[in-house]
Each structure stands twice: as C-alpha cells, then as structure tokens.
Amino acid sequence: MKEEIRILRDKADEITAFYEQKVDSYLALGEEGFNLNSENVNESIVLAGTANRYRHKFAWYLNDSPLIEECGIDIEKEAADFKAQFAAFFEQTSPAV
C-alpha cells in the first residue's frame, strides 16, 4: 500500500504543479487576458488546491503522521477519490484542457 500511496503523492505533486503553471500563464497575459479567462483561472486554482490537499494526506500517511488517525482519514478512500477526480491524468501523459 505504501508504494501505491507514494506514486499517488508524486502524481498529486505533478497535478498541483500543472494547475499552478496554468494560473501563472493566465497571470502573465495581464489584466485583460486574466479577466477574459477568469473562469479557467478560478477552476485551475481550485484544482491545484485540491490536488495539493491530497498530496499532503498522502505524505502524512507515508510519514506515519498521527494526523491520519486524528483527522479520521481513510487513506484507501482518499486514494480512490483522488484517482476518480483526476482520472484524466492517469489515462494520458497530459490531460485534455
């Protein structure tokens, strides 16, 4: 189980970076470009945050953190939810955007 969670943690890190880079590219467009793409920016911010939260949970599990038990985290459920939410990242090298 630890190896699977290690792979998922790394994938969560990759997904977080992907969406953060998208946000950065929208910011580089300037105010007008940002405003024209505000829905995409907001979605990318939310997805980056979501992937990052999964990354933290996976890291806690790998580090045997007491937070897993204290927060009542079911790591198998978290892994399944993560795979379902970010399925496109598991089907191909880069997701369709």
Biopython code that builds the backbone (N, CA, C, O; Angstrom):
import numpy as np
from Bio.PDB.StructureBuilder import StructureBuilder

atoms = [
    (1, "MET", "N", (0.826, -1.199, 0.000)),
    (1, "MET", "CA", (0.000, 0.000, 0.000)),
    (1, "MET", "C", (0.871, 1.266, 0.000)),
    (1, "MET", "O", (0.538, 2.251, -0.659)),
    (2, "LYS", "N", (1.967, 1.234, 0.727)),
    (2, "LYS", "CA", (2.822, 2.427, 0.811)),
    (2, "LYS", "C", (3.356, 2.833, -0.563)),
    (2, "LYS", "O", (3.427, 4.021, -0.875)),
    (3, "GLU", "N", (3.729, 1.857, -1.376)),
    (3, "GLU", "CA", (4.273, 2.192, -2.699)),
    (3, "GLU", "C", (3.202, 2.843, -3.571)),
    (3, "GLU", "O", (3.489, 3.797, -4.295)),
    (4, "GLU", "N", (1.980, 2.337, -3.508)),
    (4, "GLU", "CA", (0.890, 2.945, -4.282)),
    (4, "GLU", "C", (0.656, 4.378, -3.824)),
    (4, "GLU", "O", (0.474, 5.269, -4.653)),
    (5, "ILE", "N", (0.658, 4.609, -2.520)),
    (5, "ILE", "CA", (0.441, 5.956, -1.997)),
    (5, "ILE", "C", (1.608, 6.865, -2.364)),
    (5, "ILE", "O", (1.404, 8.052, -2.620)),
    (6, "ARG", "N", (2.809, 6.340, -2.393)),
    (6, "ARG", "CA", (3.975, 7.129, -2.811)),
    (6, "ARG", "C", (3.807, 7.591, -4.264)),
    (6, "ARG", "O", (4.104, 8.737, -4.599)),
    (7, "ILE", "N", (3.331, 6.694, -5.106)),
    (7, "ILE", "CA", (3.083, 7.041, -6.516)),
    (7, "ILE", "C", (1.987, 8.096, -6.622)),
    (7, "ILE", "O", (2.096, 9.035, -7.410)),
    (8, "LEU", "N", (0.924, 7.936, -5.821)),
    (8, "LEU", "CA", (-0.165, 8.909, -5.845)),
    (8, "LEU", "C", (0.280, 10.265, -5.304)),
    (8, "LEU", "O", (-0.144, 11.302, -5.813)),
    (9, "ARG", "N", (1.127, 10.266, -4.283)),
    (9, "ARG", "CA", (1.659, 11.529, -3.764)),
    (9, "ARG", "C", (2.434, 12.261, -4.850)),
    (9, "ARG", "O", (2.284, 13.470, -5.026)),
    (10, "ASP", "N", (3.259, 11.522, -5.575)),
    (10, "ASP", "CA", (4.036, 12.130, -6.662)),
    (10, "ASP", "C", (3.128, 12.636, -7.777)),
    (10, "ASP", "O", (3.380, 13.688, -8.364)),
    (11, "LYS", "N", (2.078, 11.886, -8.062)),
    (11, "LYS", "CA", (1.124, 12.302, -9.092)),
    (11, "LYS", "C", (0.371, 13.559, -8.629)),
    (11, "LYS", "O", (0.121, 14.463, -9.427)),
    (12, "ALA", "N", (0.015, 13.612, -7.357)),
    (12, "ALA", "CA", (-0.654, 14.798, -6.813)),
    (12, "ALA", "C", (0.255, 16.017, -6.916)),
    (12, "ALA", "O", (-0.210, 17.118, -7.211)),
    (13, "ASP", "N", (1.540, 15.825, -6.675)),
    (13, "ASP", "CA", (2.508, 16.910, -6.808)),
    (13, "ASP", "C", (2.569, 17.386, -8.255)),
    (13, "ASP", "O", (2.604, 18.588, -8.519)),
    (14, "GLU", "N", (2.581, 16.446, -9.185)),
    (14, "GLU", "CA", (2.606, 16.770, -10.619)),
    (14, "GLU", "C", (1.349, 17.542, -11.028)),
    (14, "GLU", "O", (1.431, 18.515, -11.779)),
    (15, "ILE", "N", (0.202, 17.112, -10.538)),
    (15, "ILE", "CA", (-1.066, 17.769, -10.876)),
    (15, "ILE", "C", (-1.115, 19.171, -10.289)),
    (15, "ILE", "O", (-1.555, 20.111, -10.952)),
    (16, "THR", "N", (-0.664, 19.314, -9.047)),
    (16, "THR", "CA", (-0.620, 20.634, -8.414)),
    (16, "THR", "C", (0.231, 21.578, -9.249)),
    (16, "THR", "O", (-0.181, 22.702, -9.536)),
    (17, "ALA", "N", (1.410, 21.129, -9.637)),
    (17, "ALA", "CA", (2.315, 21.962, -10.445)),
    (17, "ALA", "C", (1.683, 22.319, -11.787)),
    (17, "ALA", "O", (1.821, 23.447, -12.258)),
    (18, "PHE", "N", (0.990, 21.362, -12.403)),
    (18, "PHE", "CA", (0.345, 21.599, -13.697)),
    (18, "PHE", "C", (-0.656, 22.753, -13.591)),
    (18, "PHE", "O", (-0.626, 23.685, -14.395)),
    (19, "TYR", "N", (-1.540, 22.681, -12.595)),
    (19, "TYR", "CA", (-2.564, 23.725, -12.474)),
    (19, "TYR", "C", (-1.987, 25.049, -11.997)),
    (19, "TYR", "O", (-2.473, 26.106, -12.399)),
    (20, "GLU", "N", (-0.966, 25.019, -11.155)),
    (20, "GLU", "CA", (-0.318, 26.265, -10.750)),
    (20, "GLU", "C", (0.350, 26.941, -11.946)),
    (20, "GLU", "O", (0.339, 28.167, -12.058)),
    (21, "GLN", "N", (0.926, 26.143, -12.833)),
    (21, "GLN", "CA", (1.548, 26.695, -14.040)),
    (21, "GLN", "C", (0.488, 27.322, -14.945)),
    (21, "GLN", "O", (0.731, 28.364, -15.553)),
    (22, "LYS", "N", (-0.686, 26.692, -15.037)),
    (22, "LYS", "CA", (-1.773, 27.277, -15.829)),
    (22, "LYS", "C", (-2.165, 28.646, -15.277)),
    (22, "LYS", "O", (-2.357, 29.596, -16.035)),
    (23, "VAL", "N", (-2.281, 28.740, -13.957)),
    (23, "VAL", "CA", (-2.633, 30.013, -13.337)),
    (23, "VAL", "C", (-1.565, 31.051, -13.646)),
    (23, "VAL", "O", (-1.878, 32.191, -13.991)),
    (24, "ASP", "N", (-0.316, 30.659, -13.523)),
    (24, "ASP", "CA", (0.789, 31.582, -13.819)),
    (24, "ASP", "C", (0.730, 32.066, -15.267)),
    (24, "ASP", "O", (0.996, 33.237, -15.540)),
    (25, "SER", "N", (0.385, 31.179, -16.189)),
    (25, "SER", "CA", (0.334, 31.591, -17.596)),
    (25, "SER", "C", (-0.818, 32.572, -17.835)),
    (25, "SER", "O", (-0.698, 33.479, -18.659)),
    (26, "TYR", "N", (-1.929, 32.395, -17.123)),
    (26, "TYR", "CA", (-3.023, 33.366, -17.242)),
    (26, "TYR", "C", (-2.610, 34.708, -16.653)),
    (26, "TYR", "O", (-2.943, 35.760, -17.200)),
    (27, "LEU", "N", (-1.886, 34.671, -15.540)),
    (27, "LEU", "CA", (-1.426, 35.924, -14.927)),
    (27, "LEU", "C", (-0.462, 36.661, -15.843)),
    (27, "LEU", "O", (-0.444, 37.892, -15.877)),
    (28, "ALA", "N", (0.338, 35.907, -16.585)),
    (28, "ALA", "CA", (1.307, 36.519, -17.493)),
    (28, "ALA", "C", (0.620, 37.249, -18.652)),
    (28, "ALA", "O", (1.229, 38.107, -19.290)),
    (29, "LEU", "N", (-0.630, 36.916, -18.921)),
    (29, "LEU", "CA", (-1.364, 37.573, -20.002)),
    (29, "LEU", "C", (-1.758, 39.002, -19.652)),
    (29, "LEU", "O", (-2.152, 39.770, -20.530)),
    (30, "GLY", "N", (-1.656, 39.355, -18.403)),
    (30, "GLY", "CA", (-2.053, 40.690, -17.971)),
    (30, "GLY", "C", (-3.508, 40.714, -17.560)),
    (30, "GLY", "O", (-4.208, 39.704, -17.630)),
    (31, "GLU", "N", (-3.949, 41.874, -17.133)),
    (31, "GLU", "CA", (-5.299, 42.011, -16.572)),
    (31, "GLU", "C", (-6.396, 41.625, -17.565)),
    (31, "GLU", "O", (-7.344, 40.930, -17.201)),
    (32, "GLU", "N", (-6.271, 42.065, -18.790)),
    (32, "GLU", "CA", (-7.308, 41.763, -19.784)),
    (32, "GLU", "C", (-7.395, 40.260, -20.061)),
    (32, "GLU", "O", (-8.484, 39.685, -20.072)),
    (33, "GLY", "N", (-6.256, 39.641, -20.281)),
    (33, "GLY", "CA", (-6.238, 38.197, -20.510)),
    (33, "GLY", "C", (-6.727, 37.423, -19.309)),
    (33, "GLY", "O", (-7.441, 36.428, -19.441)),
    (34, "PHE", "N", (-6.336, 37.888, -18.134)),
    (34, "PHE", "CA", (-6.791, 37.251, -16.896)),
    (34, "PHE", "C", (-8.310, 37.346, -16.784)),
    (34, "PHE", "O", (-8.977, 36.355, -16.488)),
    (35, "ASN", "N", (-8.852, 38.534, -17.020)),
    (35, "ASN", "CA", (-10.296, 38.733, -16.900)),
    (35, "ASN", "C", (-11.072, 37.916, -17.926)),
    (35, "ASN", "O", (-12.141, 37.390, -17.615)),
    (36, "LEU", "N", (-10.549, 37.805, -19.142)),
    (36, "LEU", "CA", (-11.228, 37.018, -20.176)),
    (36, "LEU", "C", (-11.256, 35.526, -19.820)),
    (36, "LEU", "O", (-12.139, 34.795, -20.268)),
    (37, "ASN", "N", (-10.304, 35.087, -19.027)),
    (37, "ASN", "CA", (-10.180, 33.672, -18.675)),
    (37, "ASN", "C", (-10.442, 33.418, -17.192)),
    (37, "ASN", "O", (-9.963, 32.428, -16.639)),
    (38, "SER", "N", (-11.192, 34.297, -16.551)),
    (38, "SER", "CA", (-11.338, 34.211, -15.100)),
    (38, "SER", "C", (-11.954, 32.888, -14.639)),
    (38, "SER", "O", (-11.598, 32.383, -13.574)),
    (39, "GLU", "N", (-12.863, 32.326, -15.419)),
    (39, "GLU", "CA", (-13.444, 31.030, -15.032)),
    (39, "GLU", "C", (-12.380, 29.933, -15.059)),
    (39, "GLU", "O", (-12.328, 29.099, -14.155)),
    (40, "ASN", "N", (-11.538, 29.929, -16.079)),
    (40, "ASN", "CA", (-10.455, 28.945, -16.166)),
    (40, "ASN", "C", (-9.446, 29.138, -15.044)),
    (40, "ASN", "O", (-8.932, 28.170, -14.483)),
    (41, "VAL", "N", (-9.167, 30.397, -14.722)),
    (41, "VAL", "CA", (-8.225, 30.696, -13.644)),
    (41, "VAL", "C", (-8.776, 30.159, -12.327)),
    (41, "VAL", "O", (-8.072, 29.480, -11.580)),
    (42, "ASN", "N", (-10.036, 30.467, -12.053)),
    (42, "ASN", "CA", (-10.651, 30.013, -10.795)),
    (42, "ASN", "C", (-10.670, 28.492, -10.706)),
    (42, "ASN", "O", (-10.364, 27.923, -9.658)),
    (43, "GLU", "N", (-11.024, 27.842, -11.792)),
    (43, "GLU", "CA", (-11.050, 26.375, -11.801)),
    (43, "GLU", "C", (-9.648, 25.805, -11.568)),
    (43, "GLU", "O", (-9.486, 24.836, -10.827)),
    (44, "SER", "N", (-8.659, 26.394, -12.188)),
    (44, "SER", "CA", (-7.284, 25.917, -12.025)),
    (44, "SER", "C", (-6.796, 26.110, -10.594)),
    (44, "SER", "O", (-6.092, 25.255, -10.055)),
    (45, "ILE", "N", (-7.165, 27.224, -9.981)),
    (45, "ILE", "CA", (-6.790, 27.470, -8.583)),
    (45, "ILE", "C", (-7.417, 26.427, -7.673)),
    (45, "ILE", "O", (-6.753, 25.893, -6.784)),
    (46, "VAL", "N", (-8.685, 26.137, -7.890)),
    (46, "VAL", "CA", (-9.385, 25.139, -7.072)),
    (46, "VAL", "C", (-8.768, 23.751, -7.259)),
    (46, "VAL", "O", (-8.544, 23.034, -6.284)),
    (47, "LEU", "N", (-8.498, 23.376, -8.493)),
    (47, "LEU", "CA", (-7.926, 22.054, -8.756)),
    (47, "LEU", "C", (-6.508, 21.921, -8.206)),
    (47, "LEU", "O", (-6.131, 20.854, -7.720)),
    (48, "ALA", "N", (-5.728, 22.981, -8.277)),
    (48, "ALA", "CA", (-4.382, 22.957, -7.694)),
    (48, "ALA", "C", (-4.473, 22.762, -6.191)),
    (48, "ALA", "O", (-3.719, 21.975, -5.618)),
    (49, "GLY", "N", (-5.390, 23.470, -5.549)),
    (49, "GLY", "CA", (-5.569, 23.337, -4.102)),
    (49, "GLY", "C", (-6.051, 21.955, -3.709)),
    (49, "GLY", "O", (-5.603, 21.394, -2.709)),
    (50, "THR", "N", (-6.964, 21.408, -4.494)),
    (50, "THR", "CA", (-7.488, 20.069, -4.209)),
    (50, "THR", "C", (-6.379, 19.027, -4.327)),
    (50, "THR", "O", (-6.219, 18.189, -3.440)),
    (51, "ALA", "N", (-5.620, 19.075, -5.407)),
    (51, "ALA", "CA", (-4.521, 18.119, -5.597)),
    (51, "ALA", "C", (-3.486, 18.267, -4.488)),
    (51, "ALA", "O", (-2.922, 17.276, -4.025)),
    (52, "ASN", "N", (-3.237, 19.494, -4.066)),
    (52, "ASN", "CA", (-2.262, 19.732, -3.009)),
    (52, "ASN", "C", (-2.740, 19.150, -1.671)),
    (52, "ASN", "O", (-1.932, 18.622, -0.906)),
    (53, "ARG", "N", (-4.036, 19.241, -1.386)),
    (53, "ARG", "CA", (-4.575, 18.640, -0.156)),
    (53, "ARG", "C", (-4.409, 17.128, -0.179)),
    (53, "ARG", "O", (-4.052, 16.529, 0.836)),
    (54, "TYR", "N", (-4.661, 16.508, -1.323)),
    (54, "TYR", "CA", (-4.426, 15.060, -1.442)),
    (54, "TYR", "C", (-2.936, 14.755, -1.229)),
    (54, "TYR", "O", (-2.589, 13.785, -0.555)),
    (55, "ARG", "N", (-2.070, 15.577, -1.798)),
    (55, "ARG", "CA", (-0.632, 15.363, -1.648)),
    (55, "ARG", "C", (-0.226, 15.372, -0.177)),
    (55, "ARG", "O", (0.576, 14.551, 0.267)),
    (56, "HIS", "N", (-0.792, 16.312, 0.562)),
    (56, "HIS", "CA", (-0.489, 16.376, 1.995)),
    (56, "HIS", "C", (-0.976, 15.128, 2.733)),
    (56, "HIS", "O", (-0.259, 14.579, 3.570)),
    (57, "LYS", "N", (-2.173, 14.690, 2.425)),
    (57, "LYS", "CA", (-2.707, 13.492, 3.088)),
    (57, "LYS", "C", (-1.855, 12.266, 2.772)),
    (57, "LYS", "O", (-1.581, 11.450, 3.651)),
    (58, "PHE", "N", (-1.444, 12.144, 1.523)),
    (58, "PHE", "CA", (-0.597, 11.005, 1.148)),
    (58, "PHE", "C", (0.757, 11.089, 1.860)),
    (58, "PHE", "O", (1.289, 10.076, 2.314)),
    (59, "ALA", "N", (1.304, 12.289, 1.952)),
    (59, "ALA", "CA", (2.586, 12.464, 2.652)),
    (59, "ALA", "C", (2.439, 12.132, 4.131)),
    (59, "ALA", "O", (3.323, 11.503, 4.713)),
    (60, "TRP", "N", (1.340, 12.546, 4.743)),
    (60, "TRP", "CA", (1.103, 12.212, 6.158)),
    (60, "TRP", "C", (1.103, 10.699, 6.348)),
    (60, "TRP", "O", (1.706, 10.172, 7.283)),
    (61, "TYR", "N", (0.414, 10.018, 5.443)),
    (61, "TYR", "CA", (0.349, 8.555, 5.538)),
    (61, "TYR", "C", (1.751, 7.947, 5.411)),
    (61, "TYR", "O", (2.125, 7.067, 6.186)),
    (62, "LEU", "N", (2.506, 8.415, 4.446)),
    (62, "LEU", "CA", (3.852, 7.872, 4.221)),
    (62, "LEU", "C", (4.793, 8.156, 5.390)),
    (62, "LEU", "O", (5.719, 7.387, 5.647)),
    (63, "ASN", "N", (4.556, 9.251, 6.090)),
    (63, "ASN", "CA", (5.390, 9.623, 7.228)),
    (63, "ASN", "C", (4.825, 9.107, 8.556)),
    (63, "ASN", "O", (5.321, 9.462, 9.625)),
    (64, "ASP", "N", (3.788, 8.270, 8.482)),
    (64, "ASP", "CA", (3.133, 7.730, 9.686)),
    (64, "ASP", "C", (2.719, 8.836, 10.650)),
    (64, "ASP", "O", (2.865, 8.709, 11.866)),
    (65, "SER", "N", (2.205, 9.911, 10.091)),
    (65, "SER", "CA", (1.783, 11.056, 10.888)),
    (65, "SER", "C", (0.542, 10.702, 11.712)),
    (65, "SER", "O", (-0.347, 10.007, 11.220)),
    (66, "PRO", "N", (0.475, 11.173, 12.954)),
    (66, "PRO", "CA", (-0.724, 10.961, 13.766)),
    (66, "PRO", "C", (-1.943, 11.696, 13.206)),
    (66, "PRO", "O", (-3.073, 11.419, 13.608)),
    (67, "LEU", "N", (-1.718, 12.632, 12.280)),
    (67, "LEU", "CA", (-2.832, 13.372, 11.684)),
    (67, "LEU", "C", (-3.788, 12.460, 10.928)),
    (67, "LEU", "O", (-4.982, 12.745, 10.847)),
    (68, "ILE", "N", (-3.275, 11.369, 10.377)),
    (68, "ILE", "CA", (-4.137, 10.433, 9.651)),
    (68, "ILE", "C", (-5.232, 9.924, 10.582)),
    (68, "ILE", "O", (-6.410, 9.922, 10.227)),
    (69, "GLU", "N", (-4.839, 9.500, 11.756)),
    (69, "GLU", "CA", (-5.817, 8.987, 12.728)),
    (69, "GLU", "C", (-6.621, 10.120, 13.350)),
    (69, "GLU", "O", (-7.840, 10.015, 13.484)),
    (70, "GLU", "N", (-5.952, 11.196, 13.728)),
    (70, "GLU", "CA", (-6.629, 12.323, 14.374)),
    (70, "GLU", "C", (-7.708, 12.934, 13.488)),
    (70, "GLU", "O", (-8.753, 13.355, 13.984)),
    (71, "CYS", "N", (-7.464, 12.982, 12.200)),
    (71, "CYS", "CA", (-8.415, 13.569, 11.247)),
    (71, "CYS", "C", (-9.385, 12.530, 10.679)),
    (71, "CYS", "O", (-10.269, 12.860, 9.889)),
    (72, "GLY", "N", (-9.208, 11.283, 11.087)),
    (72, "GLY", "CA", (-10.098, 10.230, 10.602)),
    (72, "GLY", "C", (-9.987, 9.991, 9.101)),
    (72, "GLY", "O", (-10.990, 9.737, 8.434)),
    (73, "ILE", "N", (-8.789, 10.069, 8.578)),
    (73, "ILE", "CA", (-8.575, 9.917, 7.137)),
    (73, "ILE", "C", (-8.497, 8.440, 6.783)),
    (73, "ILE", "O", (-7.671, 7.699, 7.317)),
    (74, "ASP", "N", (-9.370, 8.026, 5.873)),
    (74, "ASP", "CA", (-9.340, 6.671, 5.315)),
    (74, "ASP", "C", (-8.510, 6.755, 4.034)),
    (74, "ASP", "O", (-9.007, 7.183, 2.993)),
    (75, "ILE", "N", (-7.262, 6.351, 4.117)),
    (75, "ILE", "CA", (-6.329, 6.569, 3.010)),
    (75, "ILE", "C", (-6.746, 5.814, 1.751)),
    (75, "ILE", "O", (-6.490, 6.283, 0.642)),
    (76, "GLU", "N", (-7.379, 4.660, 1.902)),
    (76, "GLU", "CA", (-7.841, 3.925, 0.721)),
    (76, "GLU", "C", (-8.953, 4.681, 0.014)),
    (76, "GLU", "O", (-8.995, 4.723, -1.216)),
    (77, "LYS", "N", (-9.855, 5.279, 0.786)),
    (77, "LYS", "CA", (-10.927, 6.086, 0.193)),
    (77, "LYS", "C", (-10.348, 7.337, -0.459)),
    (77, "LYS", "O", (-10.760, 7.720, -1.554)),
    (78, "GLU", "N", (-9.392, 7.972, 0.218)),
    (78, "GLU", "CA", (-8.753, 9.162, -0.349)),
    (78, "GLU", "C", (-8.075, 8.822, -1.676)),
    (78, "GLU", "O", (-8.172, 9.582, -2.640)),
    (79, "ALA", "N", (-7.391, 7.683, -1.722)),
    (79, "ALA", "CA", (-6.709, 7.257, -2.950)),
    (79, "ALA", "C", (-7.721, 7.039, -4.074)),
    (79, "ALA", "O", (-7.501, 7.470, -5.206)),
    (80, "ALA", "N", (-8.824, 6.375, -3.758)),
    (80, "ALA", "CA", (-9.855, 6.122, -4.775)),
    (80, "ALA", "C", (-10.488, 7.428, -5.255)),
    (80, "ALA", "O", (-10.703, 7.616, -6.453)),
    (81, "ASP", "N", (-10.785, 8.330, -4.313)),
    (81, "ASP", "CA", (-11.376, 9.623, -4.681)),
    (81, "ASP", "C", (-10.415, 10.438, -5.552)),
    (81, "ASP", "O", (-10.830, 11.065, -6.527)),
    (82, "PHE", "N", (-9.137, 10.423, -5.192)),
    (82, "PHE", "CA", (-8.129, 11.150, -5.960)),
    (82, "PHE", "C", (-8.049, 10.618, -7.390)),
    (82, "PHE", "O", (-8.038, 11.387, -8.351)),
    (83, "LYS", "N", (-7.993, 9.296, -7.514)),
    (83, "LYS", "CA", (-7.916, 8.689, -8.856)),
    (83, "LYS", "C", (-9.151, 9.029, -9.679)),
    (83, "LYS", "O", (-9.050, 9.268, -10.882)),
    (84, "ALA", "N", (-10.311, 9.052, -9.041)),
    (84, "ALA", "CA", (-11.552, 9.367, -9.760)),
    (84, "ALA", "C", (-11.579, 10.834, -10.189)),
    (84, "ALA", "O", (-11.938, 11.148, -11.324)),
    (85, "GLN", "N", (-11.200, 11.724, -9.283)),
    (85, "GLN", "CA", (-11.266, 13.147, -9.595)),
    (85, "GLN", "C", (-10.271, 13.552, -10.675)),
    (85, "GLN", "O", (-10.562, 14.420, -11.498)),
    (86, "PHE", "N", (-9.109, 12.931, -10.674)),
    (86, "PHE", "CA", (-8.064, 13.308, -11.628)),
    (86, "PHE", "C", (-7.785, 12.170, -12.614)),
    (86, "PHE", "O", (-6.638, 11.937, -12.994)),
    (87, "ALA", "N", (-8.827, 11.476, -13.018)),
    (87, "ALA", "CA", (-8.699, 10.309, -13.904)),
    (87, "ALA", "C", (-7.956, 10.637, -15.193)),
    (87, "ALA", "O", (-7.202, 9.802, -15.693)),
    (88, "ALA", "N", (-8.150, 11.822, -15.736)),
    (88, "ALA", "CA", (-7.510, 12.199, -16.994)),
    (88, "ALA", "C", (-5.992, 12.152, -16.879)),
    (88, "ALA", "O", (-5.306, 11.885, -17.866)),
    (89, "PHE", "N", (-5.468, 12.404, -15.712)),
    (89, "PHE", "CA", (-4.010, 12.378, -15.516)),
    (89, "PHE", "C", (-3.470, 10.966, -15.460)),
    (89, "PHE", "O", (-2.266, 10.757, -15.604)),
    (90, "PHE", "N", (-4.338, 9.997, -15.253)),
    (90, "PHE", "CA", (-3.901, 8.602, -15.195)),
    (90, "PHE", "C", (-4.081, 7.918, -16.559)),
    (90, "PHE", "O", (-3.518, 6.849, -16.797)),
    (91, "GLU", "N", (-4.869, 8.537, -17.455)),
    (91, "GLU", "CA", (-5.153, 7.949, -18.753)),
    (91, "GLU", "C", (-4.147, 8.363, -19.824)),
    (91, "GLU", "O", (-3.957, 7.652, -20.811)),
    (92, "GLN", "N", (-3.510, 9.500, -19.628)),
    (92, "GLN", "CA", (-2.574, 10.019, -20.632)),
    (92, "GLN", "C", (-1.488, 10.820, -19.945)),
    (92, "GLN", "O", (-1.579, 11.117, -18.753)),
    (93, "THR", "N", (-0.468, 11.166, -20.695)),
    (93, "THR", "CA", (0.656, 11.908, -20.134)),
    (93, "THR", "C", (0.238, 13.305, -19.710)),
    (93, "THR", "O", (0.608, 13.761, -18.628)),
    (94, "SER", "N", (-0.530, 13.992, -20.551)),
    (94, "SER", "CA", (-1.017, 15.321, -20.174)),
    (94, "SER", "C", (-2.517, 15.359, -20.417)),
    (94, "SER", "O", (-2.996, 14.835, -21.423)),
    (95, "PRO", "N", (-3.273, 15.984, -19.493)),
    (95, "PRO", "CA", (-4.723, 15.978, -19.595)),
    (95, "PRO", "C", (-5.225, 16.873, -20.721)),
    (95, "PRO", "O", (-4.567, 17.832, -21.123)),
    (96, "ALA", "N", (-6.389, 16.535, -21.210)),
    (96, "ALA", "CA", (-7.047, 17.385, -22.205)),
    (96, "ALA", "C", (-7.552, 18.610, -21.477)),
    (96, "ALA", "O", (-8.231, 18.507, -20.456)),
    (97, "VAL", "N", (-7.213, 19.772, -22.013)),
    (97, "VAL", "CA", (-7.636, 21.012, -21.372)),
    (97, "VAL", "C", (-8.441, 21.852, -22.323)),
    (97, "VAL", "O", (-8.887, 22.940, -21.960)),
]
sb = StructureBuilder()
sb.init_structure("model")
sb.init_model(0)
sb.init_chain("A")
sb.init_seg("    ")
for serial, (resi, resn, name, xyz) in enumerate(atoms, 1):
    if name == "N":
        sb.init_residue(resn, " ", resi, " ")
    sb.init_atom(name, np.array(xyz, "f"), 0.0, 1.0, " ", f" {name:<3s}", serial, name[0])
structure = sb.get_structure()
